[in-house]
Amino acid sequence: MNTETDLELTARNYNGNKWNTMIHTLKRKFDQGIYDSDRASGYIERNLVTDCAKSMHKDINDNEITWQTLYPIEMRQRIASNIESELIHDFENG
């Protein structure tokens, strides 16, 4: 089991409403010309990847290890950056 891959796949397939809201917000910023990749990655990490990490930890029901230890911030930021890179590519290419 690769925790990082599992978390990224879960984030990419997580809650449709959350995805739609996030993409709408980021696309609006992109269209307005005020898009910032670093801020977008932080937004994705806070509003999507962290929610997924907490949900996955709850599903595992592991009380011996915290969700922050199982899914460290560096991992969550890396995943958010991967997702952001693909989104910006999609925005640029229509």
N, C-alpha and C positions, 0 to 999 in steps of 0.2 A: 504494500500500500504506500503510495506516494502522497503525503498529506498536501503538498503544494499543488500538485496536479489535480487532486480531488477537489480542493478548495476552488481552484480556478474554473474547473468544469462546472461546479455547482454555482459559482457566481455568474457564469455566462448563461446559465439556464434557470436562474432564480426569478421568482416573482415577476410576472409580466408587467404588472402595474408599476412596480418600482423601476424596471428597465425603461418602460415608456416615458415615465416622468423624467428619469435621469437623461435619457437621450434627447428629449424635447428641450430640457434646460440647457444642455451642452450645445445642441444644434443652434438654439437661439443665440447663445453667446458667440458662436462661430459666425453666424450670419450677420451679427452686429459688429463684427470685427474686434471684439474684446475678449476673445478666447485666449486662455492662458493654460498651457499644458500642465504645468505644475499644480495649479489650482484645480484643474479638472481631475488630475490623478488623485489629489487629496479628497475631492468630492466623491469620487468613485470608491475610494478606500473607506471613507467614513460611512457612506450611505448604501453601499452594496456589499463590498467584500467583508467588512466587519460584521454586518448582519448575517451574512452567510457563515462566517466563522463561528459566531455565537450559536446559530441554529444547528450547525453540524456538531458542535461540542455537546449541545443539549441532546441531540439524537444519539450520540455515542454514550451519553450518560456516564461520563468518566469524572468522578468526584475527586480523584487523586491528582489530577493535573488541570490547571486552569486553561480557559480558552486562549488567553494571551500567551501562555507557554507553548501550547500545542500549535498555535498559529501566530508566530511572532510578528511584530509590526513590520520588520524588514520584508518578510514573506508577503504580507498583505499589501505593502506598498509596491512590491515587484509585480504582483498580480494586477493591481490597479493600473500600473504603468503599461502593462501588456494590453489590457483592455482599452485604455485611453489611446494607445498607438493605433489600434485597429479602428477605433471610432473616428479619429481624426482623418485617417486614410479614407474611410467611407464618406466623411463630410466633404473632403477635398474632391472626391471623384463622383459626387452626386449620389 
